[in-house]
Amino acid sequence: MFARNIKITKDYFSLVKFRNKYLITFIIIDLINVLLSLLVPYFISLIVENVTNRLYNISFIFVILLGITYLFNKISSYFTNWCYAKFFKDAYIEVHKILVNSIYNFDEEYSKKISVGKIINSSNTDIINIAEIPSFIIELSIELVKLLIIYFVFARQNILVGIYVIIIDLIYYNYAKKCNEKNTFYLKKQRNYADKLTGMLSQILIGLKDTKNFDIGDKLNNKLDSYRKRWQENYFLKRKYYFTRKTLVGLIIDFGKIVLYFILIILLIKSKISIAIFLLLISYYDKAKESINNIMEFDVSIMEESVSLYRINEIISYGNNSLKLDGLIHNNDIVGFVEFKDVSFKYNQLPILKNISFVANPNQITTIVGKTGMGKTTIFNLLLRMYKVNSGKILIDNLNIYEYSKAVYHSNVSIVNQKTFIFNMSIRGNLSLIDSNKKRQIDACKRVGIHDFIMSLPKGYNTVLKEDATNISVGQKQLLSLARALLTTSEILLLDEVTSSLDPNTTNKIIKLLDDLKTDHTLIVITHNKDLMKVADKLIVLNNGKIECIGRHEDLLKNNDVYRQLYNK
C-alpha cells in the first residue's frame, strides 16, 4: 500500500506541478484537527471519572474543554475544506489545459490507440475524479499517525492489550486490503466499458441520419447491450467487494471488541485499571477501528482515483510522444515553391508512396488525381508534417519542411478539407479563431463570395452557427472554410476535394475562386472533379503509389491511357 501510494503521489504531482499556500495550509490545519480529536475520548473519560467521584467543579472544567475542542474541530474542518477547494479549482484548470493541449498534438492514428469515449470521459469525469487524490493521501497519512498514537496509549496502559489490539487490526487490514484491490480491478473494467458506451453513443450522434435511414437502431442496441451487460457485471463485482469489506470483514473488528471488553473487565476487577482508563481504552479501540476504516476508505479511493489519473496520463503521454516537429528556421518570408524529391513512405510496413517527385509552383493550380487509395491524401498528410517520410525529401523554397519552426510552418501551409469542421459559435467567432481583425474577415469573405449571404442573415457576422454549421448549406460552409483559410495568410493552400457534394453552381464559383487565389498562392488540389482537372496548370496522376504522368489536361487526355480512363470514369 505504502509504495503504491507514494508512486501515485509522485505521478499526481508530476501532472499537477504547482504547490500553493492553500494545500500547505490544509495539511497543517487538518493534522492539528485530527490529533485534537483524540482529546475527545480523554476529556469524556475524565468527566465520567470526576462525576463518579463527585468532583463536580473539575468535571465542569473538562466539559468546557470538551466544548472548546468540538468548536475548534468544526471551525477548522470548515477551513480545511475551504483551502482544499481553493487548491483544486486551480488544479482542475491546469490538468484540463494540459489534457487539451496534448490532444492538439495527436497524430492521425490516435483513434486506434485511444478511444473517443475515453478522451471525452477523461476530459470531464476523470479530471474531477482525481480531485481528492492529494486530500486522501494526506488524510491517510494523518490517520496512520493517529493510529500509532492510539497503539502507544494501549501499550502504555498494558503491553499485552496493546499487542492484542494491533493483531486484530492487522488481520482486519489484510482482508480489507484484498477487497480493496478487487474493487479497483473491477472498477477499471467498468470504466473501460463506460468508454465504449460513450464512444458508441458519439458515433450514433454523428451518424444519426444513416442510423435512421437504414433503420439499424435495434442492431446498434444489441451492440450497446453487450457493453451495458459487461458494465453491469463489473459494477456489481466492484460493489460486492466494497460491501463485503464494510460488512463481513468488519465482523473481525466487532468481535475483537467483545473480547476486549472481557479483558478490560477482568483488569478492572483486579484493580489493574481505573474506570476512566476502561472508558478511554474502549473509546480508543473504536477510534482505532474508525482510523482503520478511514485508511481503507482513503486507500480504495486513492486506487479508484488513480485509475482516472493513469487514464489522463495515458492520453497526455500519447499526445506528448506523437510526432512533434519544431525546426530552427524562423524565416517567415516564404514564396511557396513545393518540391517532392524521390519521396517514399510506408504505413504499417505497407508501401504507400514509391519514389515520387514533382514540383508545385506559386501562382499555379497543381492538381493531384488518381483512384481511391493511390496515395493522394498521404501526400497532404506528409505536407502537413503528420508523418515523416521514410526516404527522400519534401522541400519548401529549397528547405526541408522539417527544418521550419512550428509557428512559421503552420502560418504558411493550410488545408481546407472535404469535410471541414465549423464550431458552435458565431460566424465572427469562427473567423476570429484565425484572425480577429474584422476588416480582414470581411475582405476574406468578400473574396470567396460569401459576404453578401452573411449580411443577409438577421444577425450578420454575429449569427451563431450550430455545431458543424448544420444551419447553413454545404456550399456556404465550404466557402466559409475557404475564407477561414485565407485569414491564415498561408502562401500554400491544400484543398482536399473541396467541390465534392456541391451543386454545379457552387462548384463553378469555387473553380473561379481558385483561379483568383492562385495569383497570390501556391494551390495544391486533390479532386475528382472534371472541370477542376481542365483548369489545372499541372495535373499529377497517381497510380499504385507512383506518379504515372504529369502534364496538362489536354495533353494527358491524348497521350495517357490511365488518365483517360480516370477522366472518362
Sequence and secondary structure as in RCSB ss.txt:
>XXXX:A:sequence
MFARNIKITKDYFSLVKFRNKYLITFIIIDLINVLLSLLVPYFISLIVENVTNRLYNISFIFVILLGITYLFNKI
SSYFTNWCYAKFFKDAYIEVHKILVNSIYNFDEEYSKKISVGKIINSSNTDIINIAEIPSFIIELSIELVKLLII
YFVFARQNILVGIYVIIIDLIYYNYAKKCNEKNTFYLKKQRNYADKLTGMLSQILIGLKDTKNFDIGDKLNNKLD
SYRKRWQENYFLKRKYYFTRKTLVGLIIDFGKIVLYFILIILLIKSKISIAIFLLLISYYDKAKESINNIMEFDV
SIMEESVSLYRINEIISYGNNSLKLDGLIHNNDIVGFVEFKDVSFKYNQLPILKNISFVANPNQITTIVGKTGMG
KTTIFNLLLRMYKVNSGKILIDNLNIYEYSKAVYHSNVSIVNQKTFIFNMSIRGNLSLIDSNKKRQIDACKRVGI
HDFIMSLPKGYNTVLKEDATNISVGQKQLLSLARALLTTSEILLLDEVTSSLDPNTTNKIIKLLDDLKTDHTLIV
ITHNKDLMKVADKLIVLNNGKIECIGRHEDLLKNNDVYRQLYNK
>XXXX:A:secstr
 HHHHHHHHHHHHHHS    HHHHHHHHHHHHHHHHHTHHHHHHHHHHHHHHTT HHHHHHHHHHHHHHHHHHHH
HHHHHHHHHHHHHHHHHHHHHHHHHHHHTT  TTHHHHS HHHHHHIIIIIHHHGGGHHHHHHHHHHHHHHHHHH
HHHHHHH HHHHHHHHHHHHHHHHHHHHHHHHHHHHHHHHHHHHHHHHHHHHHHHHTHHHHHHTT HHHHHHHHH
HHHHHHHHHHHHHHHHHHHHHTTTHHHHHHHHHHHHHHHHHHHHTTSS HHHHHHHHHHHHHHHHHHHHHHHHHH
HHHHHHHHHHHHHHHHHHHHHS     SB        EEEEEEEEEETTEEEEEEEEEEE TTSEEEEE STTSS
HHHHHHHHTTSS  SEEEEEETTEEGGGB HHHHHTTEEEE TT    SSBHHHHHHTT   HHHHHHHHHHHT 
HHHHHHSTTGGG B  GGGTTS HHHHHHHHHHHHHTTT SEEEEESTTTT  HHHHHHHHHHHHHHTTSSEEEE
E   HHHHHH SEEEEEETTEEEEEE HHHHHHH HHHHHHHH 
